[in-house]
């Protein structure tokens, strides 16, 4: 029997919509997608799939108006999966009938839950007080009270929530999904990619700069192309990459982009990569708290690593799914990254990693858990909203 699902995305997380569509369509013959035009255009590879029914929100229309317009259709679905909703739009869950059909995947666990749970991650008191006075905080509480399921984006985040006594979280949906697994042979040039928007707040590029400087000065020259694959609109990081590119000798090429990289171009470059470096920062500010990165959100670069089935190097502090350990190597310091880079460039040691293990993240392998989670009943206990 068909399970009628609607996916609703009101932010710009097209990669999450892509992952869930792949999982759903491995079992179901139809699915609805409600999203903005940006997300739709990024999902260009799915436009012609007859199983997907697209509902596009105009830029001039609010999310609430969009929901109201399609309400009669939505309440007749078996499940509404909201893959991301900005806090200001959570007011829609004051509609109890809609909320009873809904599962909400939240990002920034600390931001959503910290004001009514004890999370000691360095609370910014001033922001905390301001946050409690805003309408957004009221709407977050309304969502937690009314929505059938509150879900997070990985098992690691779910376990972290339970350890911190955040009992309002009902489960998780794995957002890490493999597309196709294809090893890339090394011909004339080794292709290294650092995926994701260039941000000095969420990434620490200094160990990469150090490692490339060492490779640049080595007498054992290998032809390398390093691509920083994301919009380079961060002045500080952009300047450092510019300086680095100017220092490199002929055997090392640095590529970066001053404009947004469309998904089609992003896909082409990722497929050419031999391995990835994911320089995730250890700490980030999330709403009212300073958290250890990865404790409330899954880094988009992790999604890229799995989607394209690439070996990767990343910092050791990140709470990585144990199933991914065999496809990665970790570093604690600049020196350790330098050593890993030298090994992977000169000895091609990354070729020995069993990337076949990524098959555990194929849509068909994730589908049973996905549907079991969505179909489970999680009746909400009423919460008083001030």
N, C-alpha and C positions, 0 to 999 in steps of 0.2 A: 504494500500500500504506500502511495506517495506521501511524503512528509513535506508540507508546503511551507517553505521558509522565505522570509524577506530579510535581506541584508540592508542595513541603513548606516551610511557613513556621512557624517556632517562636518568632518575635518578634512585632512588631506592624507590620510593613511591608506593610500591606494594599495600598498604592498600587503596590508592586512586583508583587505577585501580580496585581492588576488589569491592569497593563501586559502581563505575560507571557501572561495568559489571552486578552487581546485578540489578541495575535500568534498564539498557538497555534491559536485557534479560527478564524483566518482561513484555515487550511489543513487542520486536523484535525477529525474528527467527534466526538472524545471526549477528555477529560482528567480526571485525578484531582486533587483538592486536599486536602491534609492540613494542617489549621491549627487554631488555637484559636478559641474562640467570639467573641472580640473581632474578629479578622480577618474571620470569616464575617459578622458583623453589619454591618461596614463595607462589605462587598461586596454590599450589599442589591440592587443593580441586576442582579446575576447569579444570584440565588437560583433563578429559575424557568427557567434555561437547561438544557434536558434533556441537553446535551452534557457538562455538568460533574457529576462524581460527588464529593460532599462527604464527608470523613471528619473529624469534629470531635473534638479532644482535650479531654476534661474538665479543668477547672481542677485537680482533685485528682490527676490522673495526670501523671507525669513524661514528658518527651519520649522517654526511653529505653524506658519501659514502653509508650508509644504505638507506637513503632517495632516493638518486639518483638511486640506484639499483631497488627500488620498486615504482619509481615515476609514471609510467604508470598506475599502479594499484591504487595508491592513488588519482590521479586526477579524477578518475572515481567514487569515493565515493561521497555521498551526503555531508558528514561532516567529517572533520579530527579534532579530539579532542586531543590536546597535553596536557597531564595531568601534565607534567613538562619538561622543557627544560633548561639545564644549559645555562647561558648567552652566553658563547663562541659558542654555537651551533645555536643561533638565526639567524646566517647568512643565514640559509636555507630559511628564509622568504624574501630574495631578489628575490626569485622565485615568481612572482606575481600570477601566476595561482594557485600554491600551497597555497599561503597565502589567496587567496579569498575563499578557501574551509575550512579554518582553524579557530578553536577557541583555544585560548591559556589560560590555567589556570595558573596564576602566583602565586608564593609564595614570601614571603618577599616583600610585597607591597612597603614598604619604599625604599628598594634597587632598585627596578625597576623604581619607579616614583619620588624619592626625588630630583634627579638632574634637573628635569624640572617642579617641582611643589614646592610650599612653604609648607614644613612640618617642623614645629619647634619642634623637639623632641631631641635636643641636638646634632647638626650636628658636626661630626668630620671633620674639615676643611681640614686637610692634606689629609685624605682619599678621601674627596670630589674632591680636585684638581687632585689627582692621578686618580680617577675614570673617570673624564672627558677626560683624555688623552688616555684612553685605547680603544682598538677595541671593547671590550665588551659593552661599553657605546654606541658606534655607532650602534651595532647590536640590542641593546635594543630599540633604537629609530626607527630603521628600522622595528622591529616587531610591535611596537605601531602604526606605520604609515600604514603598509600593511596588517596585519592580520585582518580577518573579525570581530572577536570578541576577546576582552581582558576580561577575567573573573577572579573573585576571589573565594575563597573557602567557603564563608559563607555570609549570609545577613548582619551580623554585620560588616564585613570588607567592604562590598559594601557601607553601610551607612556611615561608617567612611571615605571612599574615597570621597563620595559626600560632606560630611561636610568639608573636606579639599580641595575642589575644584579640585579633580583629575578627570577631565571629560573624560579621555580616557578609563575609566573602564565601560564596557557595561552591566555588570550584574554579577550574581553569580550562582554557582552550589553547592548545599549542599553536602558536602563530609561525613556528619554524617549519616550512614545507619545502621539500625538494621538487624542482621542476624536472630536469633531465640530468643524468650523470654522464659526463663525457670528459675523459682525461685529455689534456692538451699537450701535444708533443713540443719540445723545445727545438726551434730551428735556429735562426740566426740571433734572435734577441730574447732575453728573459723578460717576461712581462709581470710586473708587480703592481698591484692595485690597492690603494687605500680608499675604501668606499665611504660615501656619506658626505653630507654638508660639512664644509670646513668651518670648524668652530673651536676656538681656544678654550671655551668653557666646558665643552663636553668631550674634548679629545686632548691628549697630550702628545704633541708632535715632536717634542725635543729628542726623545730616544731615537726616532726615525732619522731626524736630521744628523744626529751623532753617528748612527750606523752608516748612513750614506756618505758622510764625510770620510769615514774610515775606508769604505770601499773605493771612494774616489782617489784616495792617496795610495792605495795598494798597487804594487807592481804586477799583481795577478789580475789583469784587466779582463772583465767580462762585459759583453754588451748588454746593457740593462735599460729598460724603459719603466719609469715609476710614474704612475698616474694617480693624482689626487682627484678622485672622481666625485665631485660635488661642487656646488656653487661656492666660489671663493670670494664671499662678500665680507669676511672678517678681516679688518684692516691689519691687525697684528699678525695673524697667521699668514695672510696673503703676502705681507712684506717679507716674512721669514722664508716662505717658499720661493719668492722672487730672488732673494739673496742666495739661497741654496742653488737654484737653477744656474745662476751666474757663475758660481764657483765650480760647477761640475765640468769635468773634462769630456772629451768626445765620446767616451764609451758609456757614459751615463746620461740619459735624457730624462728631464723632468717635464711632466705634462699636467696642466691644471686649467680650470675653466672659470672665466670671469662672469659667465651667465649661467642660468639654470640649465641643467642637463636633462632633456626629455627622456622618458623611460626607454624609448626605442634606442637611443644612443647609449644610454646607461647599460642596457642589455648587451649591446655589441661589444662594448669595452670589457664588461665583466666576463663574457664568454672567452675573451682572448687572454685573460689572466692565468698565469701559472700558479700563483699563490697570492694571498691577501695579507695585509697587516692591518690590525684593528686597534688603533692607539686610544682605547677608551679611557677617559679620565676617571680617577678614583672617586672623586666627590663631585656632586652637582647640587645646585639649589633647586628644590622642587616645592613650589608654593611657599609654605611657611617653615620648611625644614631644609637642612643640609643633609643629604643622604649619601650613602655609599652607592655609587652608580650600579644599576642592575638589581637593586633590592625592591624597586617598585615598577620598573619598566624593562622591557627587553630592548636592547640596543638594536637599531635598524641595521647596523653592520653585521650583527649575528644572523639576521634574516637573510641578508645578502650571501653570507658564507654558506648557509644551508641551501638556499634556493638554487645557487649555481654549482654546488658541490665542490667547493674549493678548499684546499689546505689553507690554514691560517695561523698567524702568530698574533697573540694578544696577551695583555697583562694577566698575571696570576691571580689578582684579587677578584676578578669578575666571577660571579656565581654561575658558572657554566653547567649546563646539563651534562651529566656524566656520560651520556651516550655520545657526546661530541669530543670527549677527551682524546680519542685515538686519531682524530683528524686535525688536531691543533698542537701547538707547542706554546709554552708560557714563558714570560719573562718578568723578573722583579726589579730590574735596574737597566740603565742604559747599556752597561757592560754586557749583560746577559742578552739583550737584543742584538748588540753588535756581534756577539759570538754566534747567535742563531742565524743572523743574516749572512754572515760569512759562510757558515755551513750550508745553508740552503742555496746560496748563489754559486759557490765553488764546487760543492759536493752533490748538489741537487738532492739533498736528503729528503726534501718534501715529497719526492716521488715514491718514497717507501711508505708513506702514510696510507692506511687502508681506507681511502675515500669511499669504497664500496659500502662502508658502514652507514653512509648517509641514506641508504635505501630504507632505513627505519623511519625516515621522514617523508617518504612518498605519500601522496594523498590517500591512496588505498590503505596504507598501513595505519594512518591516523583516523580514518573515517569512523570506525566502530566506537572509539572513545569519544570522538566529537559528538556523534549523535546520541550516545548514552548520556552524555552530560547535558545536552540541550533538552532531552526528553524527560529528565528527572524532575520531580516536583519539589519546589522549594517555597512553600507558603510563607508569606511574610507576617511577622508579628507587628502590629501597629506601633509606630513610634510617635511620641508627642513632638510636634514641630512648633516651635515658638513663633 
